[in-house]
C-alpha cells in the first residue's frame, strides 16, 4: 500500500494517544478542532469523510452534529489510532461513525459517496497532495466541500518556544530536504493553490488564531513537544549530549513566560482552506 505519510508520523501519534498525554493533548487541540468543525458547516443527515482522523477528531465531534440520519467515516493509515478513536466513540454512545484503515491516495469508497470532507493536520503529510485531493474529489458529491486545517508558520510562539530553541543552538534547517514538513502550507495561498489544481472550485483560504494551551506545567509540555516531534526528529538528532542542558534550560525558561497556574498558553496560527466539488 502506498503510504500517504511517513510511518514515523504514525509513531508520533501513538505517543500522543498514550495515557500520559491523551487528555492534555486533546485539550490543547480542542480550539482548532472546534474551529474546523465550525468552518466545515456540517448539517444533520450529511455523510462525512474525515481524512487522517488519528485518534478521532474532528470525526467524533462531527458525528454528534450530523445526527442519527447522518454518518461519519474516520479514515487513517494507523489501525492502532483508529482503535483508540473507536473506543472514544463507544464511550460517547455514538453509533453513526465507522473507522476505516486506508490510504488517502486510494480511497475504498464509491464515487460521489460523501457530502463533506474534513482533514485536521493531515494534508501536510500526504506524499502526493494533488493525487490525494483528486481522489477525494472522486468520492465527493457535486457541491460537496473539502475543508482542511494546516499549521501556519514555524515562526510563531509555540514553535519558537520549543523547537525554535533547538534550532537556535544547533543551526541548520528545521526540516531536511524531502522530509515530512508540518509547515508545508504555511505560505499564504499555497494550500489553496493545490486545492484548485486538484480540480476544486470556489476555493477559500484564511489564517486564524486559535487558543493553543497546555493544561499543565512547562516542563511537562517540553517533554511532550519532544516526544511527538516525529517530523522534526532529524533536528533533535543534531543535538549533542553537551548541548542538551543549555537547550533544556532555555526551553523551560521560555515556556514559563507563557505559563500561569492553569497551564501554558499560546495563540496558534492555523491555515483553514476549502474547495467545492463542481461536477
C-alpha positions in Angstrom: 0.0 0.0 0.0 1.2 3.5 -0.8 1.9 5.4 2.3 0.4 8.9 2.5 2.5 9.9 5.5 5.9 9.0 6.8 5.4 6.0 9.1 7.3 7.8 11.8 4.5 10.3 12.0 2.1 7.5 12.9 4.5 6.5 15.7 4.3 10.1 16.9 0.6 10.0 17.2 0.8 6.7 19.1 2.7 8.7 21.7 0.1 11.4 21.7 -2.6 8.8 22.3 -0.8 7.2 25.2 -2.4 7.6 28.6 0.3 10.0 29.6 -0.6 12.6 27.1 -4.1 11.7 25.7 -6.3 14.1 27.7 -4.0 17.1 27.7 -3.1 16.7 24.0 -6.9 16.7 23.2 -7.4 19.8 25.4 -4.6 21.7 23.7 -6.0 21.0 20.2 -9.7 21.5 21.1 -10.0 25.1 19.9 -8.6 24.1 16.4 -11.0 21.1 16.2 -13.9 23.3 17.1 -12.8 25.9 14.6 -12.5 23.4 11.8 -15.9 21.9 12.6 -17.5 25.4 12.5 -15.7 26.1 9.2 -17.0 22.9 7.7 -20.6 23.7 8.5 -21.8 20.1 8.9 -25.6 19.6 8.8 -27.8 16.9 10.1 -28.1 14.0 7.7 -24.7 14.5 6.0 -22.4 11.7 5.0 -18.9 12.9 6.1 -15.4 11.7 5.5 -12.6 12.7 7.9 -9.2 12.0 6.4 -6.1 11.3 8.6 -8.5 11.1 11.6 -5.9 9.7 14.0 -7.5 9.4 17.5 -10.8 10.6 16.2 -11.1 14.3 15.8 -12.9 16.1 14.3 -14.8 12.9 13.3 -16.3 12.3 16.7 -17.4 15.9 17.1 -18.9 15.8 13.6 -20.8 12.6 14.4 -22.6 14.4 17.1 -23.6 17.1 14.6 -24.9 15.0 11.7 -27.3 13.1 13.9 -28.8 9.7 13.5 -29.7 10.2 9.9 -26.1 11.2 9.1 -22.9 9.2 9.2 -19.1 9.9 9.6 -16.3 7.8 8.3 -13.0 8.3 10.0 -10.1 7.2 7.9 -6.4 6.7 8.8 -3.4 4.5 7.9 -2.9 3.5 11.6 -5.1 0.8 13.0 -3.8 1.5 16.5 -5.0 5.1 16.3 -8.4 4.1 14.9 -8.8 1.6 17.8 -8.4 4.5 20.2 -10.8 6.6 18.2 -13.3 3.8 18.1 -13.1 3.4 21.9 -13.7 7.1 22.4 -16.8 6.9 20.1 -18.2 4.0 22.1 -17.7 5.8 25.4 -19.8 8.7 23.9 -22.5 6.3 22.7 -22.1 7.2 19.1 -23.4 4.7 16.6 -23.2 6.8 13.4 -19.5 6.6 12.9 -17.2 4.0 11.4 -13.5 3.7 11.3 -11.6 2.7 8.1 -7.9 1.9 7.8 -6.9 3.1 4.3 -4.7 5.3 2.3 -5.9 8.7 1.2 -4.4 8.1 -2.2 -6.6 5.1 -2.9 -9.9 5.6 -1.1 -12.0 2.4 -0.8 -15.3 4.2 -1.4 -17.6 4.5 -4.4 -17.8 7.7 -6.5 -20.0 10.5 -5.1 -20.4 8.9 -1.6 -19.9 11.9 0.7 -21.5 15.3 1.3 -18.5 16.8 3.2 -14.8 16.0 3.9 -12.5 17.3 6.6 -8.8 16.9 7.4 -7.2 18.3 10.5 -3.4 18.5 10.4 -3.1 15.7 7.8 -2.9 17.3 4.4 0.7 18.5 5.0 1.9 14.9 5.1 0.3 13.5 2.0 3.1 12.3 -0.2 1.3 13.4 -3.4 -1.2 16.0 -2.3 -2.7 16.6 -5.8 -3.3 12.9 -6.3 -4.9 12.5 -2.9 -7.2 15.5 -3.4 -8.3 14.3 -6.8 -9.1 11.0 -5.2 -11.0 12.9 -2.5 -12.9 14.8 -5.2 -13.9 11.5 -6.8 -15.8 10.3 -3.6 -17.5 13.7 -3.0 -20.9 14.6 -4.4 -21.3 17.7 -6.6 -21.3 20.7 -4.4 -19.7 19.0 -1.5 -16.9 20.9 0.3 -13.5 19.6 1.4 -12.2 21.5 4.4 -8.6 21.5 5.8 -6.6 22.7 8.7 -2.9 23.0 8.5 -0.1 24.6 10.5 0.8 28.2 9.8 4.5 29.3 10.0 7.2 27.8 12.2 7.9 31.4 13.3 5.1 31.6 15.9 5.3 31.5 19.7 4.6 27.8 20.3 7.1 26.5 17.9 9.7 29.2 18.7 9.4 28.4 22.4 10.0 24.7 21.7 11.8 23.6 18.5 12.9 27.1 17.8 15.2 26.9 20.9 16.7 23.7 19.4 17.3 25.5 16.0 19.0 28.4 17.8 21.6 26.1 19.4 22.2 23.6 16.6 21.7 25.6 13.4 20.8 24.2 10.1 17.3 23.6 8.5 14.3 22.9 10.6 13.2 20.2 8.1 15.6 18.3 5.9 15.1 18.4 2.2 12.5 15.9 1.2 11.4 15.4 4.8 7.8 15.4 6.1 7.0 19.1 6.7 4.3 20.3 9.1 4.8 23.8 7.7 4.4 22.8 4.1 1.4 25.0 3.6 2.3 27.9 5.9 2.9 30.3 2.9 -0.3 32.2 2.1 -2.1 30.7 -0.9 0.0 27.5 -1.1 -2.7 25.2 0.1 -5.5 26.9 -1.9 -3.3 26.6 -5.0 -3.1 22.8 -4.5 -6.8 22.5 -3.8 -7.5 24.5 -7.0 -5.0 22.5 -9.1 -6.8 19.3 -7.9 -10.0 20.4 -9.6 -11.9 22.0 -6.8 -13.9 25.3 -7.3 -14.8 28.2 -5.0 -11.5 27.8 -3.2 -11.1 29.7 0.0 -8.2 30.2 2.4 -7.5 32.2 5.6 -5.3 32.1 8.6 -6.8 32.2 12.0 -5.5 32.4 15.5 -6.7 29.7 18.0 -6.0 29.1 21.6 -3.3 26.5 22.0 -2.9 25.9 25.7 -1.4 23.0 27.6 -3.3 22.3 30.9 -0.1 21.6 32.9 3.4 22.7 33.7 6.0 24.0 31.3 8.3 21.0 32.0 5.6 18.6 31.0 4.8 20.5 27.8 8.5 20.5 26.9 8.6 16.7 27.4 5.5 16.3 25.2 6.9 18.6 22.5 9.9 16.4 22.1 8.0 13.1 22.3 5.6 14.0 19.4 8.1 15.7 17.1 8.5 12.9 14.6 8.8 15.2 11.6 11.4 17.1 13.5 13.4 14.1 14.6 16.4 14.9 12.4 16.5 18.3 14.1 16.6 16.7 17.6 19.1 14.2 16.3 21.6 17.0 15.6 21.7 17.9 19.3 24.8 16.7 21.1 24.8 15.4 24.7 26.8 18.5 25.6 24.1 20.8 24.1 21.1 19.4 25.9 21.5 21.0 29.3 21.5 24.5 27.8 18.7 23.7 25.4 16.5 22.3 28.2 17.2 25.3 30.4 16.4 27.8 27.8 13.2 26.0 26.6 11.9 25.8 30.1 12.7 29.4 30.8 10.9 30.4 27.5 7.9 28.3 28.2 7.5 29.6 31.7 7.0 33.1 30.2 3.7 31.8 28.7 2.7 30.0 31.9 0.3 30.6 34.8 -1.4 28.5 37.4 -3.7 26.9 34.8 -1.2 26.0 32.1 1.0 27.2 29.3 -0.9 29.4 26.9 -0.3 30.3 23.2 -2.1 31.6 20.2 -1.6 29.3 17.2 -1.7 30.5 13.7 -3.6 27.9 11.6 -4.4 27.8 7.9 -8.0 27.0 7.1 -8.8 26.2 3.4 -11.6 24.7 1.5 -12.8 23.9 -2.0 -16.1 22.7 -3.5 -16.5 19.9 -6.0 -18.1 21.5 -9.0 -19.2 18.4 -11.0 
